[in-house]
Amino acid sequence: KNSFPASDPQHQASTLAPANTEQQEGVWSSSLQLPSSAHREERVATDPARTPYQCAECGKSFTQLGSLKAHHRVHTGENPYTCTTCGRSFNQLGNLRQHGRIHSGERPFVCRDCGKSFLWRRQLETHKRIHSGEMPYTCPTCGRGFRQASGLARHRRRHSQETPYRCADCGRGFRSSGGLRKHQRVHSGETPYHCGQCGKQFRRLRSLTLHGRVHSGERPYVCTHPQCTKSFKQLEQLKNLNTCSLAVALTENFWHFRIPVEMLFF
């Protein structure tokens, strides 16, 4: 008759886990317990009694066996969950379910302030900073604030002049991967943005937006000088001294004009 209590972790590990698990798999700790959900929160091991599942590859510890198994796929590269629509594979079922929203169009995270919806919670959290004005990421060089860490990282390359993204065709460097992708259309000839009115094609979304004003007649850039009533389709036109001499600053040669809100987020 076994003398171990039913709740004893050591007893569970010795009776429910393979006897030579550590040698066979090379990753499982000898203190493994009963399997549970792979999607429980993982924790860094501060108390071995609370995080008994330790990865033999990197030493990271978890509260649940399922979390350790899911983590192990980071080292093995295993992606057992495959999207039936596009074939992309994932190492966790939860990631596959989130990916499925791209195909289904589901956007479950909705902003209470403006009603805009998002695929991911993190996108909503970042978007909410537009309403709150929160800028948690600050440039240590010039003090400019940013809503996202990625925005700060791109900005800091302006100071360092770093251009880590290189075009394989011409060698030109860019501060961001997005800038490189846009540039590559020069070589490929890709024009993914199409005008719904005339069918004209463009490499950049901004070019399509500017072109659209030819059809709509929109002139969003308005001179705010009290004696000027001119408006323009493009910001560059408003800045042109020959176009509107009254737009010269009243003091210290600053410009006086209004910029569409959407242009502030490029």
N, C-alpha and C positions, 0 to 999 in steps of 0.2 A: 504494500500500500504506500502511495506517495505521500511524503510528509510535508511538501511545499503547499502553502496557502494558494487558493485559486487566483488571488489577486497579485501574487508575487511576480514582478516583471522577469526576474531571473528564471523562474520556473516556466513562464510562458515562452521565453526565448528558447529554452532548452527543449521544450516539447513541441513548439509550433514552427520554429525556424529550422532550416537544415543545420545539422550538427557541425558541418564544416563550411558554413556559409561564407565566412571571411576568406577562406582559401579558394572556394569555388568561384565566387563572384568578384572578389577583389575590392569590393566597395562597402559591403554591409557591416555594420558594427555587430559585435557579439552580443550586444544588449538589446536586440530588436524585440518589439512587442507585436501585438495583434495588428493586422493591417487596418487602415482607416482611410478617410477621404484624402485624395491627393491635392485637394484645393484648400486645405486648412492653412492658416498663416504660419509661415516658417519663422523661427527665431534663432538668433545667434546664441550659441551655448554659453550662458553665464552660470547656470546651475545644471550639472550633469543629470540630476534627478528629474529636471523638467524637460530637458532636451536630450533624450537618450539615444537618438538616431543620428549617428555621425558618419559623414562621407569620408571614406578612406583615401579619396583622391585629393581633396582640398581641406578637409578638416571641418567643414561647415556642419552645424548640428541642427536638428529639427525636432519638433514636438510630436510629429506623426510619421509613421512609416511610409504612408503614401506620398508625403512631401519629399522624403528622401529618395524614393523611387523616381519621382518626377524630376528631381534635381539631378539625378544620376545621368539622365539623358543629355544634360548639358555637356558632360564629358564624352559620352559615347556618340553623340550626334544623331541618336535615334529620333525619328519623327513618325510615330505610329498612327497619328490622326491625320487623315487626308481629306481635303475638300473635294467632294464629288463634282463640283461645278468647274473648278479651274485646275485641280490637281495639286495645289499647294499643300504641303504637309507641315504639321506642327508637333511639338513635343508634349503638349498638354491639351486635353479635351476642351478646357475652358478657352484656350487661345483659338481653337478651331471654331467654337461657337461665336466668339467675338468677330472672327474673320467673316463668318457667314453673313453678317450684317451688310457687308460690302455688296453682296449679291442680292440680298433680300430688300435692301433699301431701308431697313429698320434703323431708326435713329431715336433710341429710347431716352436719351439724356437731353432734357429741354430746359432752356434758360427761362426763369420766371420773369425776368425783366423785359425781354423782347420776343420770346417765343421761338427763338432759333434752336434747332435741334442738332444733336451730334451723335456720332457713332460710339465714341468713347467718353468715359467719365473725365479723363484727364483733359480732353478737348474742351469740355464744358467748364472745368475749373479754370483753365487758361482764359477762355472767353469771358468769364465773369469779371475778370480784371479790367476789361474795357469799361464796364459799368462802374466798378468800384474805384477805378483809377490807380489800383495797386500796381506798383513797379518793384517787385522784390529783388530784381537782379540789377546791380549797380556797377557801372564801369569804374574801376579804381583810378583810371587815368583822367577822365573828364567829368565823372559824376553822373553821366546820363543813365537813366533808368530804363529797364526793359521788363516786359511781362513774362518772357520766356528765357530760359538759360541759353537756348540755341540762338536767340536774337543777340544776347550779350556776347556769345562766342564769335558770331559773325562780325559784330561791331568792333571787337577788340583787334580783329585782323586789320582794321583800318589804321589803327595806331602802329601795329607791328609790321604792316605791309606784307603780311604773310598771305600767300596764295597757294594753299596745299592741293587744290584741285586742278589738275593739268589736262589740257586737251591732247588726246593721243594723235590728232591729225596735224595740229600746228604748234603745239607746245605752249599755248597761252595759258596763264594761270588765273584762277578765280578764288575768291574768298569762300564761296559756298558751293555745295554740290548742285543746288538749284541754278546758280549762275552758269555752271558748266553745262548742265543739261540744255538750257536755253541757247547757249553758244553753239552747241553741237548741231543744232538745226541749221546753222549756216552751212555746214559741210554736208549734212544729209538732205537738205532741201525740204525737210518736213515742215508743213504748215498746218498745225492741228486746229487752228481757230478760224472758223468760217462765218462770214457775214450772212445772216438769215435773209437779208433784203436783196443783196446783189450777188452773193456767192463768192465774193472776194475772200482770199485766204491770207492768213497772217501767221508768222512764227511766234508772236508774243500776244498774250491776252491784252496787254495795255494798248497795243497797236490796234486791235479789234475794237476796244472801247473808244479810242479816239476816232476811228473810222466811223463808228456808229453815229457820231454826232453830225456827220454829213447828211445822214438820212433823217435824224430826229430834229436837227436844227438847234440842239441843246448848246448853250454857251455858258458853262458853269463858272467860269473865271470872271469875276466882276470887279472892276475898279471901284474902290470905295472913296475916292476923292470926291468931295461934295459937289464939284463942278463937272464931273465926268460921268457919263451914262453908258460908257462902252462896256461890252462884255466879249469874251473870247472862248473859242473851243479848246484852246491849249494854254497851259500855264506859260509856255515859252513866249507866246504872242503877247500876253499881258506884261511880261518882263521886258519886252522890246521897247526901248526908249522912243524909237521912231513911230511906234504904233500909238502910244498914249503918253504924251509928254507930261500930262497932268498927274500921271501915276508916280512921278518922282516923289520921294519921301518929303514930308513936310519938314522933317528935321533929321539931320545926320544921314541923309541919303538912304533911308529904309524904304522898302516897298510897302504899299498899302493895297492888299487884295485879299479876297476870300478864297480858300482852297476847299474843294469838295471833301467831305468827311472820309469818303472811301480811299482817297489818295493818301491819307495819313497812315494807312496800315500796310503800305507796300514794303 
